[in-house]
Amino acid sequence: MTKIGDISRNLPINYDKMEINSQCMTIKEFNSGFFSKFLAYPIIYFEGVLLFGDDIAKKNVQDVDVENIYKGFLAEILLSIRHYISVNEPVEKLTHHKIKTWVLKPLMFALRLERYLNKKEYPLKINDLLSAYDFPPKSIQYFMNNEKWDYDIKTNKEKTLYELHEEVIKLLN
């Protein structure tokens, strides 16, 4: 397992500028189903990079599986947004880092899946995701620009949170 960390640190990309969520398991564990929450096939298919071992993700992804993952992510994101609204989270606690971690980052993954379902393209890079839309969702702008988030949330917290809420509701329907 330590080989995975060594491989990650020796990639030609600055280690601090990327996120690697390595998953180490045996073929038996992979096939068992016990790890299914962490190994949803569309995630492996679109986002996975084999660093070491045998490639076990060879079949094509099914739209129904993509839609199930997509809507599951949206449901969790929606609940996070509703939490911030319902507890009247103070503006000071609605930092870009917090919102990026619990709302925007998972939403970027969901939007990638949405583009795949609607356009059969999976924009892996954030700039590709941005250009995949004629009218990009505001969440992408917030993800890319923490100053915009800070300004909007400080100017009108309720409006900003409700706009994110409505964006997710539209995607769910």
Residue frames as a rotation matrix with the C-alpha (Angstrom) as fourth column:
MET 1
0.559 0.829 0.000 0.00
0.829 -0.559 0.000 0.00
0.000 0.000 -1.000 0.00
THR 2
0.319 -0.489 -0.812 2.85
0.233 -0.790 0.567 2.41
-0.919 -0.370 -0.138 0.60
LYS 3
-0.610 -0.524 0.594 3.72
0.675 0.050 0.736 2.08
-0.415 0.850 0.323 -3.09
ILE 4
0.272 0.801 0.534 0.55
0.931 -0.359 0.064 4.03
0.243 0.480 -0.843 -3.90
GLY 5
0.834 -0.004 -0.551 1.78
0.277 -0.861 0.426 7.00
-0.477 -0.509 -0.717 -1.84
ASP 6
-0.198 -0.977 -0.076 5.21
0.256 -0.127 0.958 6.79
-0.946 0.171 0.275 -3.46
ILE 7
-0.431 0.112 0.895 3.65
0.901 0.103 0.421 6.73
-0.045 0.988 -0.146 -6.94
SER 8
0.636 0.766 0.093 1.38
0.764 -0.642 0.061 9.68
0.106 0.033 -0.994 -6.07
ARG 9
0.639 -0.438 -0.632 4.24
0.133 -0.747 0.652 11.79
-0.757 -0.501 -0.419 -4.73
ASN 10
-0.433 -0.894 0.115 6.35
0.225 0.016 0.974 11.09
-0.873 0.447 0.194 -7.82
LEU 11
0.368 0.616 0.697 3.74
0.884 0.002 -0.468 12.19
-0.290 0.788 -0.544 -10.35
PRO 12
-0.545 -0.671 0.502 4.84
0.808 -0.580 0.103 15.10
0.221 0.462 0.859 -12.60
ILE 13
0.242 0.674 0.698 2.15
0.203 -0.739 0.643 17.30
0.949 -0.013 -0.316 -10.99
ASN 14
-0.649 -0.437 0.623 2.80
-0.451 -0.439 -0.777 19.27
0.613 -0.785 0.088 -7.81
TYR 15
-0.642 0.348 -0.683 1.48
0.560 0.822 -0.107 16.96
0.524 -0.451 -0.723 -5.08
ASP 16
-0.731 0.340 -0.592 0.02
0.398 -0.492 -0.774 19.91
-0.554 -0.802 0.224 -3.13
LYS 17
-0.692 0.435 -0.575 -1.99
-0.643 -0.734 0.219 21.05
-0.327 0.521 0.788 -6.18
MET 18
-0.364 0.590 -0.721 -3.99
-0.498 0.531 0.686 17.87
0.787 0.609 0.100 -6.67
GLU 19
0.010 0.432 0.902 -6.23
-0.948 0.291 -0.129 15.64
-0.318 -0.853 0.413 -4.68
ILE 20
-0.456 -0.148 -0.878 -5.63
-0.470 0.877 0.096 11.94
0.756 0.456 -0.469 -4.69
ASN 21
0.154 0.570 0.807 -8.10
-0.959 0.281 -0.016 9.75
-0.236 -0.772 0.590 -2.90
SER 22
-0.538 -0.459 -0.707 -6.40
-0.661 0.750 0.017 6.40
0.523 0.476 -0.707 -3.21
GLN 23
0.514 0.701 0.494 -8.37
-0.843 0.519 0.142 3.27
-0.156 -0.489 0.858 -2.49
CYS 24
-0.563 -0.761 -0.323 -6.38
-0.767 0.626 -0.139 0.12
0.308 0.169 -0.936 -1.77
MET 25
0.220 0.653 0.725 -8.22
-0.765 0.577 -0.286 -3.19
-0.605 -0.492 0.627 -1.83
THR 26
-0.742 -0.417 0.525 -8.05
-0.088 0.837 0.540 -6.70
-0.665 0.354 -0.658 -3.10
ILE 27
-0.794 0.488 -0.361 -10.05
-0.375 0.073 0.924 -7.97
0.478 0.870 0.125 -6.06
LYS 28
-0.520 0.606 -0.602 -12.14
0.711 0.697 0.088 -10.00
0.473 -0.383 -0.794 -3.60
GLU 29
-0.512 0.308 -0.802 -12.93
0.556 -0.594 -0.582 -6.86
-0.655 -0.744 0.133 -1.57
PHE 30
-0.853 0.155 -0.498 -13.74
-0.430 -0.749 0.504 -4.92
-0.295 0.644 0.706 -4.74
ASN 31
-0.665 0.579 -0.471 -16.19
-0.220 0.452 0.865 -7.61
0.713 0.679 -0.173 -5.86
SER 32
-0.833 0.276 -0.480 -17.72
0.547 0.551 -0.631 -8.14
0.090 -0.787 -0.610 -2.41
GLY 33
0.029 0.870 0.491 -20.11
0.509 -0.436 0.742 -5.18
0.860 0.229 -0.456 -2.46
PHE 34
0.356 0.087 -0.930 -19.13
0.930 -0.133 0.343 -4.13
-0.094 -0.987 -0.128 1.06
PHE 35
-0.505 -0.653 -0.565 -17.23
0.532 -0.751 0.392 -1.17
-0.679 -0.103 0.726 -0.36
SER 36
-0.157 0.480 0.863 -19.94
0.985 0.009 0.175 -0.19
0.077 0.877 -0.474 -2.84
LYS 37
0.790 0.468 -0.397 -20.59
0.518 -0.855 0.022 3.28
-0.329 -0.222 -0.918 -1.40
PHE 38
0.291 -0.787 -0.544 -16.99
-0.236 -0.611 0.756 4.20
-0.927 -0.092 -0.364 -2.13
LEU 39
-0.732 -0.635 0.247 -16.74
-0.009 0.372 0.928 2.32
-0.681 0.677 -0.278 -5.40
ALA 40
0.433 0.901 -0.032 -19.75
0.003 -0.037 -0.999 3.34
-0.902 0.432 -0.018 -7.43
TYR 41
0.112 -0.476 0.873 -18.84
0.827 0.531 0.184 2.23
-0.551 0.701 0.453 -10.89
PRO 42
0.756 0.150 0.638 -19.45
0.556 -0.662 -0.503 5.58
0.346 0.734 -0.584 -12.67
ILE 43
0.870 -0.493 0.000 -16.99
-0.398 -0.702 0.590 7.21
-0.291 -0.514 -0.807 -10.26
ILE 44
0.144 -0.836 0.529 -14.35
0.147 0.547 0.824 4.62
-0.979 -0.041 0.201 -11.05
TYR 45
0.307 0.054 0.950 -15.08
0.906 0.289 -0.309 4.80
-0.291 0.956 0.040 -14.77
PHE 46
0.786 0.116 0.608 -14.90
0.408 -0.836 -0.368 8.59
0.465 0.537 -0.704 -15.09
GLU 47
0.805 -0.377 0.458 -12.57
-0.543 -0.779 0.314 9.65
0.238 -0.502 -0.832 -12.30
GLY 48
0.807 -0.451 0.380 -10.39
0.003 0.648 0.762 6.65
-0.590 -0.614 0.525 -11.55
VAL 49
0.479 -0.771 -0.419 -6.75
-0.760 -0.125 -0.638 6.43
0.440 0.625 -0.645 -12.50
LEU 50
0.965 -0.169 -0.200 -5.05
0.227 0.921 0.317 3.10
0.130 -0.351 0.927 -12.05
LEU 51
0.535 -0.818 0.212 -1.73
-0.839 -0.544 0.017 3.63
0.101 -0.187 -0.977 -10.31
PHE 52
-0.641 -0.748 0.172 -0.84
-0.768 0.626 -0.136 0.08
-0.006 -0.219 -0.976 -9.42
GLY 53
-0.498 0.408 0.765 -2.25
-0.144 0.831 -0.537 -3.42
-0.855 -0.378 -0.355 -9.93
ASP 54
-0.762 0.285 0.582 -4.79
0.634 0.514 0.578 -4.88
-0.134 0.809 -0.572 -12.32
ASP 55
-0.840 0.533 -0.098 -7.36
-0.540 -0.806 0.242 -2.75
0.050 0.256 0.965 -14.11
ILE 56
-0.802 0.590 0.094 -10.70
0.518 0.766 -0.381 -4.04
-0.297 -0.257 -0.920 -12.86
ALA 57
0.014 0.801 -0.599 -12.81
0.063 -0.599 -0.799 -1.20
-0.998 -0.027 -0.058 -14.29
LYS 58
-0.877 -0.471 0.092 -13.15
0.069 0.066 0.995 -2.20
-0.475 0.879 -0.026 -17.92
LYS 59
-0.313 0.820 0.479 -16.88
0.941 0.337 0.038 -2.36
-0.130 0.462 -0.877 -18.68
ASN 60
-0.639 0.179 0.748 -18.79
0.243 -0.876 0.417 0.59
0.730 0.448 0.516 -20.10
VAL 61
-0.927 0.335 -0.166 -20.80
0.040 -0.354 -0.934 2.74
-0.372 -0.873 0.315 -17.75
GLN 62
-0.424 0.869 0.257 -24.60
0.856 0.292 0.426 2.52
0.296 0.401 -0.867 -17.88
ASP 63
-0.535 0.260 0.803 -26.72
-0.053 -0.960 0.276 5.69
0.843 0.105 0.528 -17.97
VAL 64
0.576 0.808 -0.120 -29.03
0.041 0.117 0.992 4.37
0.816 -0.577 0.034 -15.25
ASP 65
0.326 -0.551 -0.769 -26.04
0.936 0.304 0.179 3.94
0.135 -0.778 0.614 -12.92
VAL 66
-0.721 -0.582 0.375 -24.80
0.562 -0.808 -0.174 7.43
0.405 0.086 0.910 -13.74
GLU 67
-0.143 0.759 0.635 -28.24
-0.167 -0.651 0.741 8.89
0.976 0.000 0.220 -13.04
ASN 68
0.699 0.401 -0.592 -28.51
0.448 0.400 0.800 7.08
0.558 -0.824 0.100 -9.70
ILE 69
-0.146 -0.834 -0.532 -25.12
0.989 -0.127 -0.072 8.38
-0.008 -0.536 0.844 -8.56
TYR 70
-0.706 -0.089 0.703 -25.91
0.329 -0.920 0.214 11.85
0.627 0.383 0.678 -9.93
LYS 71
0.204 0.892 0.404 -29.23
-0.141 -0.381 0.914 12.13
0.969 -0.243 0.048 -8.11
GLY 72
0.582 -0.073 -0.810 -27.75
0.744 0.449 0.495 10.68
0.328 -0.890 0.316 -4.92
PHE 73
-0.552 -0.824 -0.128 -25.07
0.826 -0.520 -0.216 13.37
0.111 -0.224 0.968 -4.90
LEU 74
-0.549 0.400 0.734 -27.67
0.003 -0.877 0.480 16.05
0.836 0.265 0.480 -5.58
ALA 75
0.552 0.791 -0.263 -29.83
0.248 0.146 0.958 14.82
0.796 -0.594 -0.116 -2.68
GLU 76
0.233 -0.551 -0.801 -26.89
0.972 0.129 0.194 15.03
-0.004 -0.825 0.566 -0.27
ILE 77
-0.778 -0.528 0.340 -25.94
0.563 -0.826 0.006 18.49
0.278 0.196 0.940 -1.58
LEU 78
-0.132 0.837 0.531 -29.52
0.017 -0.534 0.845 19.69
0.991 0.121 0.057 -1.26
LEU 79
0.675 0.372 -0.636 -29.64
0.581 0.263 0.770 18.53
0.454 -0.890 -0.039 2.36
SER 80
-0.286 -0.847 -0.449 -26.39
0.955 -0.288 -0.066 20.39
-0.073 -0.448 0.891 3.08
ILE 81
-0.765 0.049 0.642 -27.75
0.201 -0.929 0.311 23.61
0.612 0.367 0.701 1.62
ARG 82
0.281 0.955 0.095 -31.03
0.071 -0.120 0.990 23.19
0.957 -0.272 -0.101 3.51
HIS 83
0.318 -0.258 -0.912 -29.06
0.932 0.260 0.251 22.67
0.173 -0.930 0.323 6.71
TYR 84
-0.732 -0.678 -0.066 -27.25
0.681 -0.723 -0.120 25.98
0.034 -0.132 0.991 6.26
ILE 85
-0.515 0.635 0.575 -30.54
-0.103 -0.712 0.694 27.72
0.851 0.299 0.432 5.54
SER 86
0.409 0.839 -0.359 -32.55
0.246 0.277 0.929 26.09
0.879 -0.468 -0.093 8.36
VAL 87
0.283 -0.348 -0.893 -29.99
0.959 0.097 0.266 26.67
-0.006 -0.932 0.362 11.11
ASN 88
0.974 0.080 0.212 -29.47
0.116 -0.980 -0.161 30.21
0.195 0.182 -0.964 9.84
GLU 89
0.356 -0.926 -0.128 -25.73
0.930 0.338 0.144 29.57
-0.090 -0.170 0.981 9.65
PRO 90
0.594 -0.172 -0.786 -23.87
0.102 -0.953 0.285 32.81
-0.798 -0.249 -0.549 10.40
VAL 91
0.961 -0.222 -0.167 -22.17
-0.231 -0.308 -0.923 34.44
0.153 0.925 -0.347 7.42
GLU 92
0.233 -0.947 0.222 -18.80
-0.969 -0.207 0.134 34.12
-0.081 -0.247 -0.966 9.13
LYS 93
-0.129 -0.243 0.961 -19.16
-0.355 0.917 0.184 30.33
-0.926 -0.317 -0.205 9.14
LEU 94
0.777 0.459 0.432 -20.21
0.249 0.406 -0.879 30.12
-0.578 0.791 0.201 5.49
THR 95
0.022 -0.884 -0.467 -16.65
-0.494 -0.416 0.764 30.40
-0.869 0.214 -0.446 4.31
HIS 96
0.341 0.015 -0.940 -15.68
-0.931 0.144 -0.335 29.48
0.130 0.989 0.063 0.76
HIS 97
-0.709 -0.681 -0.183 -13.67
-0.638 0.730 -0.245 26.55
0.301 -0.057 -0.952 2.10
LYS 98
-0.668 0.519 0.533 -16.64
-0.219 0.547 -0.808 25.14
-0.711 -0.657 -0.252 4.02
ILE 99
0.402 0.871 -0.281 -19.09
-0.522 -0.034 -0.853 25.59
-0.752 0.490 0.441 1.14
LYS 100
0.055 -0.461 -0.886 -16.57
-0.970 0.185 -0.157 24.30
0.236 0.868 -0.437 -1.37
THR 101
-0.873 -0.464 0.153 -16.04
-0.488 0.824 -0.288 21.15
0.008 -0.327 -0.945 0.68
TRP 102
-0.701 0.623 0.347 -19.67
0.146 0.601 -0.786 20.32
-0.698 -0.500 -0.512 1.46
VAL 103
0.400 0.903 -0.157 -21.60
0.039 -0.188 -0.981 21.83
-0.916 0.387 -0.110 -1.45
LEU 104
0.527 -0.125 -0.841 -19.58
-0.751 -0.533 -0.391 23.06
-0.399 0.837 -0.375 -4.41
LYS 105
-0.557 -0.823 -0.113 -17.04
-0.790 0.482 0.379 20.26
-0.257 0.300 -0.919 -4.81
PRO 106
-0.610 0.382 0.694 -19.64
0.267 0.924 -0.274 17.46
-0.746 0.018 -0.665 -4.76
LEU 107
0.488 0.823 -0.292 -21.82
0.010 -0.339 -0.941 19.62
-0.873 0.456 -0.174 -7.01
MET 108
0.014 -0.554 -0.833 -19.01
-0.930 -0.313 0.192 19.89
-0.367 0.772 -0.519 -9.57
PHE 109
-0.900 -0.294 0.322 -18.92
-0.204 0.937 0.283 16.09
-0.384 0.189 -0.904 -9.71
ALA 110
-0.137 0.940 0.312 -22.72
0.452 0.340 -0.825 15.98
-0.881 0.028 -0.472 -10.11
LEU 111
0.498 0.302 -0.813 -22.54
-0.464 -0.700 -0.544 18.58
-0.733 0.648 -0.209 -12.90
ARG 112
-0.565 -0.729 -0.386 -19.94
-0.769 0.297 0.566 16.48
-0.298 0.616 -0.729 -14.70
LEU 113
-0.785 0.351 0.510 -22.34
0.319 0.935 -0.153 13.54
-0.530 0.042 -0.847 -14.54
GLU 114
0.259 0.913 -0.315 -25.16
0.166 -0.363 -0.917 15.78
-0.952 0.185 -0.246 -15.75
ARG 115
0.092 -0.308 -0.947 -23.10
-0.864 -0.497 0.078 16.79
-0.495 0.811 -0.312 -18.77
TYR 116
-0.905 -0.417 0.089 -22.40
-0.335 0.825 0.454 13.16
-0.263 0.381 -0.886 -19.50
LEU 117
-0.426 0.819 0.386 -26.09
0.509 0.569 -0.646 12.25
-0.748 -0.078 -0.659 -19.31
ASN 118
0.527 0.732 -0.433 -27.15
0.128 -0.571 -0.811 15.16
-0.840 0.371 -0.395 -21.53
LYS 119
0.623 -0.352 -0.698 -24.19
-0.746 -0.534 -0.397 15.57
-0.233 0.769 -0.596 -23.90
LYS 120
0.955 -0.295 0.036 -22.28
0.297 0.946 -0.133 12.26
0.005 0.138 0.990 -23.61
GLU 121
0.138 -0.927 0.349 -19.21
0.027 -0.349 -0.937 14.27
0.990 0.139 -0.023 -22.62
TYR 122
0.760 0.023 -0.650 -17.49
0.640 0.148 0.754 14.06
0.113 -0.989 0.098 -19.26
PRO 123
0.513 -0.565 0.646 -15.60
-0.124 -0.794 -0.596 17.31
0.849 0.226 -0.477 -18.61
LEU 124
0.383 -0.436 -0.814 -12.83
0.809 0.584 0.068 16.25
0.446 -0.685 0.576 -16.26
LYS 125
-0.715 -0.681 -0.157 -11.29
0.685 -0.639 -0.350 19.71
0.138 -0.357 0.924 -15.79
ILE 126
-0.157 0.686 -0.710 -13.20
0.654 -0.467 -0.595 22.58
-0.740 -0.558 -0.376 -14.21
ASN 127
-0.525 -0.066 -0.849 -12.58
-0.432 -0.838 0.332 24.88
-0.733 0.541 0.412 -17.19
ASP 128
-0.956 0.222 -0.192 -13.98
-0.054 0.510 0.858 22.19
0.289 0.831 -0.476 -19.49
LEU 129
-0.432 0.837 -0.335 -17.02
0.890 0.336 -0.308 21.93
-0.145 -0.431 -0.891 -17.23
LEU 130
-0.262 0.283 -0.922 -17.48
0.137 -0.935 -0.326 25.69
-0.955 -0.212 0.207 -17.38
SER 131
-0.652 -0.059 -0.755 -17.31
-0.661 -0.443 0.606 25.72
-0.370 0.895 0.250 -21.17
ALA 132
-0.933 0.348 0.089 -19.65
0.356 0.868 0.345 22.70
0.043 0.354 -0.934 -21.43
TYR 133
-0.033 0.946 -0.323 -22.56
0.849 -0.144 -0.508 25.03
-0.527 -0.291 -0.798 -20.61
ASP 134
-0.132 0.110 0.985 -23.95
0.700 -0.693 0.171 27.84
0.702 0.712 0.015 -22.72
PHE 135
0.268 0.249 0.931 -25.11
-0.501 -0.789 0.355 29.44
0.823 -0.562 -0.087 -19.47
PRO 136
-0.492 -0.585 -0.645 -22.94
0.171 0.661 -0.730 28.01
0.854 -0.470 -0.225 -16.70
PRO 137
0.565 0.668 -0.485 -24.55
0.585 0.089 0.806 27.40
0.581 -0.739 -0.340 -13.31
LYS 138
0.631 -0.277 0.725 -23.64
-0.500 -0.860 0.106 29.95
0.594 -0.429 -0.681 -10.68
SER 139
0.919 -0.262 0.295 -22.14
-0.117 0.533 0.838 27.15
-0.377 -0.804 0.459 -8.57
ILE 140
0.512 -0.777 0.365 -19.30
0.849 0.392 -0.355 26.73
0.133 0.492 0.860 -11.07
GLN 141
0.310 -0.364 0.878 -18.54
0.077 -0.911 -0.405 30.43
0.948 0.193 -0.255 -10.79
TYR 142
0.771 0.014 0.636 -18.51
-0.612 -0.259 0.748 30.13
0.175 -0.966 -0.191 -7.00
PHE 143
0.871 -0.465 0.158 -16.27
0.386 0.847 0.365 27.08
-0.303 -0.258 0.917 -7.16
MET 144
0.287 -0.786 0.548 -13.76
0.870 -0.026 -0.493 28.92
0.402 0.618 0.676 -9.32
ASN 145
-0.312 -0.329 0.891 -13.93
0.147 -0.944 -0.297 32.30
0.939 0.038 0.343 -7.63
ASN 146
-0.228 0.203 -0.952 -13.92
0.949 0.266 -0.170 32.46
0.219 -0.942 -0.253 -3.84
GLU 147
-0.959 -0.104 -0.264 -14.06
0.169 -0.957 -0.236 36.27
-0.228 -0.271 0.935 -3.96
LYS 148
-0.587 0.809 -0.034 -17.41
-0.397 -0.251 0.883 36.08
0.705 0.532 0.469 -5.78
TRP 149
-0.017 0.559 -0.829 -18.70
0.593 0.673 0.442 33.67
0.805 -0.484 -0.343 -3.15
ASP 150
-0.560 -0.279 -0.780 -17.48
0.823 -0.296 -0.485 35.87
-0.096 -0.914 0.395 -0.30
TYR 151
-0.980 0.197 0.000 -19.03
-0.194 -0.964 0.183 38.97
0.036 0.179 0.983 -1.83
ASP 152
-0.366 0.906 -0.212 -22.41
-0.297 0.102 0.950 37.35
0.882 0.411 0.231 -2.59
ILE 153
-0.023 0.358 -0.933 -22.73
0.729 0.645 0.229 35.56
0.684 -0.675 -0.276 0.76
LYS 154
-0.683 -0.269 -0.679 -21.83
0.689 -0.547 -0.476 38.71
-0.244 -0.792 0.559 2.69
THR 155
-0.939 0.345 0.022 -24.09
-0.300 -0.846 0.442 40.90
0.171 0.408 0.897 0.58
ASN 156
0.032 0.994 0.100 -27.18
-0.992 0.020 0.121 38.67
0.118 -0.104 0.988 0.72
LYS 157
-0.792 -0.428 0.436 -26.76
-0.537 0.827 -0.164 35.34
-0.291 -0.364 -0.885 2.47
GLU 158
-0.108 0.840 0.531 -30.38
-0.131 0.518 -0.845 34.18
-0.986 -0.160 0.054 2.06
LYS 159
0.674 0.368 -0.641 -30.57
-0.625 -0.178 -0.760 34.98
-0.393 0.913 0.110 -1.64
THR 160
-0.173 -0.852 -0.494 -27.23
-0.966 0.244 -0.083 33.28
0.191 0.463 -0.866 -2.33
LEU 161
-0.806 -0.106 0.582 -28.16
-0.339 0.890 -0.307 30.09
-0.485 -0.444 -0.753 -0.46
TYR 162
0.172 0.951 0.255 -31.61
-0.114 0.277 -0.954 29.96
-0.978 0.135 0.157 -2.04
GLU 163
0.459 -0.090 -0.884 -30.11
-0.880 -0.186 -0.438 30.39
-0.126 0.978 -0.164 -5.51
LEU 164
-0.682 -0.717 -0.145 -27.85
-0.723 0.691 -0.021 27.38
0.116 0.091 -0.989 -4.87
HIS 165
-0.535 0.587 0.608 -30.87
-0.143 0.646 -0.750 25.52
-0.833 -0.488 -0.261 -3.50
GLU 166
0.510 0.803 -0.308 -32.93
-0.416 -0.083 -0.905 26.24
-0.752 0.591 0.292 -6.63
GLU 167
-0.005 -0.605 -0.796 -30.04
-0.995 0.086 -0.059 25.26
0.104 0.791 -0.602 -8.90
VAL 168
-0.908 -0.350 0.232 -29.90
-0.393 0.903 -0.172 21.83
-0.149 -0.247 -0.957 -7.25
ILE 169
-0.163 0.934 0.319 -33.70
-0.128 0.300 -0.945 21.44
-0.978 -0.195 0.070 -7.29
LYS 170
0.495 0.324 -0.806 -33.73
-0.786 -0.227 -0.574 22.10
-0.370 0.918 0.143 -11.06
LEU 171
-0.417 -0.741 -0.526 -31.01
-0.867 0.498 -0.013 19.52
0.271 0.451 -0.851 -11.58
LEU 172
-0.813 0.141 0.565 -32.94
-0.238 0.805 -0.543 16.95
-0.531 -0.576 -0.621 -9.54
ASN 173
0.152 0.986 0.068 -36.11
-0.203 0.098 -0.974 17.35
-0.967 0.134 0.215 -11.61
